[in-house]
Amino acid sequence: MPLSDAEKRTLLELARRAVVAEVGGDPAPVAPREGVLAQRRGCFVTLTNRGRLRGCTGTFAPRGPLAWAIVAMAQSAVHDPRFERNPVTRNELDDLVVEVSILSELQPTDQPLNLRVGEHGIYIVRGRRSGCFLPEVATDQGWDAAEFLSCCCTEKAGLPADAWREPGTTVYLFTSEKFGEEEP
């Protein structure tokens, strides 16, 4: 079920306030718990600065309501391990753009190559290793379905490129409703 414009605004405001609080060492904002905001839904929060990724964190299985998960993922995105040596700072808050992705339920697939590039995201699991790409990653990188799957294996899950083809590896598909702030 798509979110209303008001719900999107609320989630973006929550994510922004959580990022500002986390960078400033302040308490996290209180998340409302009504309507869709009270549902348990997977989500990602992505932070960019002038088009460059600064953090992205998400969950497929939140422990609480969507609004709470957005706050938690926004706080976590500030500490994305990929940017441990170059963390988000107060000085860049005005240039930071917050994007939110609300996820559908994961659907296992026996035919990963049938995914629709740009519409489906992927979550690949093999043993204790897993990796995920949101739907827009494939189109942003110009990948076809096979490249999308292989790059997720190598870049995100730490698996061989063709692990998605092997028994014992599960590929899940999902969709995402993505929305974000305007570029400053």
C-alpha positions as CSV (number, residue, x, y, z in Angstrom):
1,M,0.0,0.0,0.0
2,P,1.6,3.3,-1.1
3,L,2.2,6.0,1.5
4,S,0.4,9.3,1.5
5,D,2.3,12.5,1.0
6,A,1.8,13.4,4.6
7,E,3.2,10.0,5.7
8,K,6.2,10.5,3.5
9,R,6.9,14.0,4.9
10,T,6.6,12.6,8.4
11,L,9.1,9.8,7.7
12,L,11.6,12.2,6.0
13,E,11.3,14.7,8.9
14,L,11.9,11.8,11.4
15,A,14.9,10.6,9.5
16,R,16.4,14.1,9.2
17,R,15.8,14.8,12.9
18,A,17.4,11.5,13.8
19,V,20.5,12.3,11.6
20,V,20.9,15.7,13.1
21,A,20.5,14.4,16.7
22,E,23.0,11.6,16.0
23,V,25.6,13.8,14.6
24,G,25.1,16.3,17.4
25,G,25.0,13.7,20.2
26,D,21.4,14.5,21.1
27,P,18.6,12.1,22.0
28,A,16.7,10.6,19.0
29,P,13.3,12.1,18.1
30,V,10.2,10.4,19.4
31,A,8.5,8.4,16.6
32,P,4.7,8.5,16.2
33,R,2.9,5.2,16.2
34,E,-0.3,5.5,14.3
35,G,-1.6,4.2,10.9
36,V,1.1,2.9,8.5
37,L,3.8,4.4,10.8
38,A,2.8,1.7,13.4
39,Q,3.2,-1.2,10.9
40,R,6.3,-3.4,10.8
41,R,7.8,-2.8,7.4
42,G,11.3,-3.0,6.1
43,C,13.1,0.2,5.2
44,F,16.4,1.8,4.3
45,V,17.7,5.3,4.9
46,T,20.3,6.7,2.5
47,L,22.4,9.8,3.0
48,T,24.1,11.7,0.2
49,N,26.1,14.9,-0.1
50,R,26.2,16.5,-3.5
51,G,25.3,13.2,-5.1
52,R,28.0,11.2,-3.2
53,L,26.9,8.4,-0.9
54,R,27.6,9.2,2.8
55,G,25.7,6.3,4.4
56,C,23.0,3.7,3.8
57,T,21.5,1.3,6.3
58,G,18.3,-0.7,6.3
59,T,16.4,-3.7,7.7
60,F,14.0,-6.2,6.2
61,A,12.8,-7.3,9.7
62,P,12.4,-4.3,12.0
63,R,11.9,-5.0,15.7
64,G,9.3,-2.2,16.0
65,P,7.0,0.1,14.0
66,L,8.0,1.7,10.8
67,A,8.5,5.1,12.3
68,W,10.8,3.6,14.9
69,A,12.7,1.7,12.3
70,I,13.3,4.9,10.2
71,V,14.8,6.6,13.3
72,A,17.0,3.6,14.0
73,M,18.2,3.3,10.3
74,A,18.9,7.0,10.1
75,Q,21.0,6.9,13.2
76,S,22.8,3.8,11.8
77,A,23.4,5.4,8.4
78,V,25.4,8.2,10.1
79,H,27.8,5.4,11.2
80,D,27.9,3.4,8.0
81,P,31.2,1.4,8.3
82,R,32.2,2.3,4.8
83,F,32.7,5.9,6.0
84,E,34.4,5.1,9.3
85,R,37.4,7.2,8.4
86,N,35.3,10.0,7.0
87,P,32.1,10.2,9.1
88,V,29.2,12.5,8.6
89,T,29.9,15.8,10.3
90,R,27.9,18.8,11.6
91,N,29.4,21.0,8.8
92,E,27.8,18.9,6.1
93,L,24.3,18.7,7.5
94,D,23.0,21.5,5.3
95,D,24.3,19.7,2.2
96,L,23.1,16.3,3.3
97,V,20.1,14.8,1.4
98,V,18.0,12.1,3.2
99,E,16.2,9.5,1.2
100,V,13.9,6.8,2.6
101,S,13.0,3.5,0.9
102,I,10.0,1.5,2.2
103,L,10.3,-2.2,1.3
104,S,7.8,-4.8,0.3
105,E,8.0,-8.3,1.8
106,L,10.9,-10.5,0.6
107,Q,9.9,-13.0,-2.0
108,P,12.2,-16.0,-2.7
109,T,12.8,-16.7,-6.4
110,D,13.9,-19.8,-8.3
111,Q,14.4,-17.7,-11.4
112,P,16.7,-14.8,-10.4
113,L,17.3,-13.7,-14.0
114,N,13.6,-13.0,-14.3
115,L,14.0,-10.0,-12.0
116,R,12.9,-6.7,-13.4
117,V,15.9,-4.3,-13.4
118,G,15.1,-1.0,-11.8
119,E,11.9,-2.4,-10.2
120,H,13.3,-5.3,-8.1
121,G,15.8,-5.1,-5.3
122,I,17.7,-8.2,-4.3
123,Y,18.7,-9.9,-1.1
124,I,21.1,-12.8,-1.5
125,V,21.7,-15.2,1.4
126,R,24.2,-18.1,1.7
127,G,25.0,-19.4,5.1
128,R,25.9,-16.5,7.3
129,R,26.7,-14.3,4.4
130,S,24.2,-11.9,2.9
131,G,24.1,-8.9,0.7
132,C,21.4,-6.5,-0.6
133,F,21.0,-3.9,-3.4
134,L,18.0,-1.6,-3.6
135,P,16.3,-1.6,-7.0
136,E,17.8,1.7,-8.2
137,V,21.4,0.4,-7.9
138,A,21.1,-1.7,-11.1
139,T,19.9,1.2,-13.2
140,D,22.3,3.7,-11.6
141,Q,25.2,1.4,-12.5
142,G,23.9,0.3,-15.9
143,W,23.8,-3.4,-15.0
144,D,21.6,-6.1,-16.4
145,A,20.1,-8.8,-14.2
146,A,23.2,-11.1,-14.2
147,E,25.6,-8.2,-13.4
148,F,23.2,-7.0,-10.6
149,L,23.2,-10.5,-9.0
150,S,26.9,-11.1,-9.4
151,C,27.9,-7.7,-8.0
152,C,25.6,-8.2,-5.0
153,C,27.4,-11.5,-4.4
154,T,30.9,-10.0,-4.6
155,E,30.5,-6.5,-3.3
156,K,27.9,-7.0,-0.6
157,A,27.9,-10.6,0.5
158,G,31.5,-11.5,0.1
159,L,30.7,-14.5,-2.1
160,P,31.9,-15.6,-5.5
161,A,30.3,-13.8,-8.4
162,D,28.3,-16.8,-9.5
163,A,27.1,-17.9,-6.0
164,W,23.6,-16.7,-6.8
165,R,23.4,-19.7,-9.3
166,E,24.5,-22.3,-6.8
167,P,22.4,-24.6,-4.5
168,G,22.4,-23.4,-1.0
169,T,22.1,-19.7,-2.0
170,T,18.7,-18.1,-1.7
171,V,17.8,-15.0,-3.8
172,Y,14.9,-12.8,-2.6
173,L,13.3,-10.1,-4.6
174,F,11.5,-7.0,-3.2
175,T,10.2,-3.7,-4.4
176,S,10.7,-0.3,-2.8
177,E,8.8,2.9,-2.5
178,K,11.6,5.5,-2.5
179,F,11.3,9.2,-1.7
180,G,13.6,11.9,-0.5
181,E,14.5,15.5,0.2
182,E,15.2,18.0,-2.6
183,E,18.9,18.7,-3.3
184,P,20.0,21.9,-1.5
